[in-house]
Amino acid sequence: MELAHYSDFAVRLVNTEEPARNKDSLTSVEVIRELFGASAQAARRATDADVTRFRSVRGRLRAVFTAADAGDEAQAVDLLNSLLLEFPVSPQISGHDFRDEDGRPKWHMHLAEHSSNATAGYAAIAAMGLAVHLTEYGVDRLGLCEAAPCRNAYLDTSTNRSRRYCSDRCATRANVAAYRARKRLEGAERSPSTGRTAVRAQETAPSMER
């Protein structure tokens, strides 16, 4: 398992909130446990106190994506470094669940966290995964959906760095909105009486200025 895989932890947590829509799904211990995915052992440590702590970490992770999306690489790195310092992890070599054709373990790097609470454990993994993704693929690979008011976080894994939306649904919605806006603009520019565009009509009209 590549360490960059852990960056999904950051995306999942950030996207539990939609600030522009005033929506927040991070409301219970059950939601926190779902965020851990297959990490059942770590999820079992979650308590009601972790809800508030998770929200705090979420805000800091969103700030990383916001800075990266704005092109402020130094700020994104500084914010991520502060998380790494506060929530360290212990890299370990692991071979569990991965075997080659001869039955031998496929050794890979694994992030082991030994924190006392679920928030610190999740934050450590999310921050390290995001840091690996950032250094391997570039700060511009961290983005926020351009389909307003979504602003969900995403990781751009496209070959030409062209991703702008968090999902196909948002991409389709944005394209439809842009198409309708162009049609409205074309309709507004066209004069209903002459068929000429408003711009051309203004250019050919006599000047009233002295």
N, C-alpha and C positions, 0 to 999 in steps of 0.2 A: 504494500500500500504506500503510495507516494505521500509525503508529508503535506503537499499542497491540497490533498483531499480534505484535510481538516479545515480548510478555509470555508467549507460549506457550513460549518458550525456558526461562523460569524454571520453569514448571509441569512441562515434560518432565524437567528435571534433578532437581527435588525428588522427583518420583515414581519415580525409579530406586531409591529406598530405601523400605522398609516397616519402620520401627523396631519396631513392636509385633509383627510376625511374624518379626523378625530376618532380613529378606531384603534383599539388596543386589545389584542387577544391574549396577552400575557397576564392572565388573571388568577391562575391557580397552580398548585403543585403538579397537577396532572399535565398541564401544558408544558411545564418545565421538563417533566420526565419524557414527554414526547420529543422534545428538542434534542435529547441525548441520542435518540435513535436506538441503535443496537447496543449502546453502552449501558446496559441494564444495571450493572453493578454501581456505576457512578450515579445513575438516576435515582437509585434507592435512597441516596443520602439527602435528597431534596426535601425541604420543609417549607412551611408557610413563610418563614423569614426570608427565604431565597427569592420570593416574588419581587420584593422591593430591590434586593441586591441585583437581581438579573436585569431589572429595568435600568439601573444605574450603569451597568456594563453595556447594555444595549445602546444607551445614549452615547457612550464613548466610542463604541464601534461605528455607529452611524456617523459620528464626527470624522472618522477616518475616511469613510466612503465619500462624505461631503467634500472634504478637502481634496481628495483624489479627483473627484468629478469636476471640481473647479480648477484643476490644473496646478494646485498648490502642493507639489511633491514634498517639499521640506516639512510642511505642516502635517501632512498625512503620515510621514515617517516618524516625526516627533511624537505624535499622538499614539502611534502603534508601539513605539519604543517604551513609552510610559506604561502601557499595558503589559508588555513583556517583562519589565522590571518588577511590576507589582504582582504578576501572576506567572511565575516561572514554571517550566516543565523539565522533566528528566528524559531525554531521548534514550531509548533502549532498543537493542536488536531483538527482533521477534520472528518466530517462524510458525506461529499458530494459525491454523485454518488454511495454510497455503503450502501445497506439496507439488513437487515436480512429477514427471512421469515415472520416476523410479521410487517415488514415495518419500523422497528426502525433503526436509523443510526448505521453503523458499525464504531465505533470510531477508528481512526488510526492516527499515527503521519504524519504530512505533513511539508515540508520545505517551509516556506514563506520567500521571499526575498523582501526587500524594497529599492533596489538600484536605483540610478538615471539613469543608462544606462544599455543596454542589456548585455554588456560584463560582468559587475560586477555581474549581476543577474545570468547569465549562469555559470560563474566561481564559484560562491558560491554554487550552487546546485551540480555542477559536483564534486567539491572538497569534499563536505560533503558526497555525495553518495559514492565516492571512499574511503573516510576515514572509513565509516561504513562497506563497503565491506572488506577492508583490516583488520580491527580489528575483524570482525566476522569470516572471512574465512582464513586469513593469507596472508602475503606479497607474498608468492609463488603462490598465485592465480592470480597475475597480471603478464601478460606475453606479449611477442612480438613474432609474427609468425616466425617460424624457416624455412619457405619455402622462401629462398632468391630468389629475392630481396624484398619480400613483406614487412615484418616487421610491419604489422598492429598490433595494440594493441588488446588484448582480455582479458576476465575475465574467469578463469577456474572454471567451476561449476561441473566438473566431480566428481564422487564419490571417485575415486582413485588418484586424482591430476595428471592425465596423459595427459592432453591437451597440445599440442605443436603447434597447428596451429590455425589461426583465422577463418578458414572455411573448409568445406569438400572439396572444390575445391583445396585449397592449400595443404591439407593433401594428396589428390590423386596425385597432381603434384609432391610433394616431394617423395612419395612412388615410383612413376614411375621413377623419376630421380635416386633414390637410386638403384632400380633394374637394370637400364641400366648401372650404374656405376659399379655394381658388375659384370655384364656380360662382360664389357670391361676389367675389371681387370683379370677375369678368362681367357679371350682370350689372354691378354698380357703375362700372366704367363705360358701359355702352349707353349711348343716348337713345331714349325710347322714340324720339321724333324723327331723327335723321339716320339712325343706324350707325353713326360714327361714334367712336369712343369719346368719352368726356375729355380726355387728355388732348386728343387731336382737335376737338372743337374749341378748346381754350387756346390752342396754339394759333388757329386761323382766325379767331375773333379779333376785331379791331380793338386796339388799346384805348382805354378811357382815361389813362393817366396823362397829365400835362407836365 
